Amino acid sequence: MQPTGYPRTEHSYDAGASTPFPELPDIQGVERVEAPVDSRLDAVYFDTETLALATRRITLRRRTGGIDHGWQLSIPHGSAQGQELNAPLGQPDAVPRELLTHVLAYTRGEDLLPIARLGTLRSTCRLYGPGGEHLADFADDRIHAESTHPPGPGMEWREWKLMLVHGGTDLLVAAEETLTATGAVRSSPGSELARALGGAYPTERSTGTGRPRKKGPAFDVVAAYLDVQIGELLSEDPCVRLGEPESIHQMRSATRRIRSVLSTYASLLTAMEVRRLGDELKWLTRMLGRPRDVEVMRERLRRHIGELPKPLRAGPVSEPIERELGTAYNVDYRELLKALESDRYYRLLDDLEQFRDHPPTKARASKPAHKEAAGLVNKTAKRLDRSHKAAVRAKAGGTRDTALHQVRKDAKRLRHAAESVTEIHGKRARKISRKTHRLQSILGDHQDSVMVRAFLDELVSEPGLPEGTVRAYRRVQRIEKDIARTAVKKYSKARKKSSGLRLHR
């Protein structure tokens, strides 16, 4: 069962025990306010022994009572907006799998346990607009909280919440003056749990990375790029586990970008650490690549089969392909899921964050970013030049296919390197990124063609395949050969337009 989710659209306020109730009808856009309805809410918050979720300002709780009873997972995105995922009540101490999936990349093998309990006496008023639309609910909460891990004394406070229903965020803004006029003060998200845990509530995890500057340290370029890609990797993790479309591709892209930036800037860093991380990232890329390559091949072949003349599609043309690729995908995807549940994967996530936050840098990493990064990106461009020359010299056939695949990989590396310096090299870096993306896409089409033809060669070699099916596969192979030849021509033209691109130092 998929969890339901929606952006967090509420504001919270701290109010004293004697703070007067606000004049809710005074809020601009509010026409009518219903009489308050009382209820009792009980919530149990879950986290790991090390409070891994609270450190990232993620909250997971099971709430009973009220209209929104059930499991609730709040994940922050940016500084103001968040996302909340919900699941039915289920068992008191068993986090629903559909929510657990979203935090595994953060808990990393640690068990979840109850860390705090909150009992709330809530008085709720409904706010309506001029047309009778239910704009929002206003809740006046009196809360009793106890920390269970670590054990702590109970405490009580009062809090207000304005929660949008059908109203827009402009209502939250309009309500600010009315609510604070009573003496109430806006509270930060997660403040309930923070109060319950008291001094045990962890400091928010901070990467310390900022925007790289031309005269700032060269490593800031690496740290900023890593920060974005690690965030992308973590956000795609649950999507891959849930089998969402394109998620494997997006996660593999983030992993490749991390590998690229480590390779490009390796001279700024301790070689042993770069090599160790590179090996682990290569392992993860390989695990992601297997099911992704099958996805691409299956979609490509489905398109080709669908475009064949009707007589060639008359026999069992699709069945052998679907059977072989379906089985391969299922096996590879199961292996990927096992990898994502492994200690090796969780150690890699820890190591990436540790590397970003406490990098094993050399003295060279402190040199001005503008000049140092330009030299390293240009070095990556020279590597692409060498790959291109090797491909030109290579004999037609498998040798040239392999050489062009290497060009593609080096073009991708240069593209990522250029992406990392767009903040300090601007238009020139963006141009290199755009040109190399073009090369990468063209040669990606070529490589996919190579893989499809090799796969069909294996299929047609199987005994007992109907003659009509063999003819259909041979037709697809000829189509793919034409695609590959066209790709080589396109590459040759695109290469002429992109050769010699360098950053200015």
ABEGO torsion letter per residue (X at the ends): XBBBBBBBBBBBBBBBAABBBBBAAABBGBABBBBBBBBBBBBBBBBBAAGAAAAAGBBBBBBBEEAABEBBBBBBBEAABBBBBBBBAEBAABBBAAAAAAAAAAAGGBBBBBABBBBBBBBBBBBBBAAGBBABBBBBBBBBBBBAOBBBBBBBBBBBBBBBAABBAAAAAAAAAAAAAAGBBBBBBGAAAAAAAEAABBBBBBAGBBBBBAABBAAAAAAAAAAAAAAAAAAAAAAAAAGBBGAAAAAAAAAAAAAAAAAAAAAABBAAAAAAAAAAAAAAAAAAAAAAAAAAAAAAAAAAAAABBAAAAABBAAAAAAAAAAAAAAAAAAAAAAAAABAAAAAAAAAAAAAAABBBBBAAAABBAAAAAAAAAAAAAAAAAAAAAAAAABBBEAAAAAAAAAAAAAAAAAAAAAAAAAAAAEAAAAAAAAAAAAAAAAAAAAAAAAAAAAAAAAAAABBGBBAAAAAAAAAAAAAAAAAAAAAAAAAAAAAAAABGBBBBX
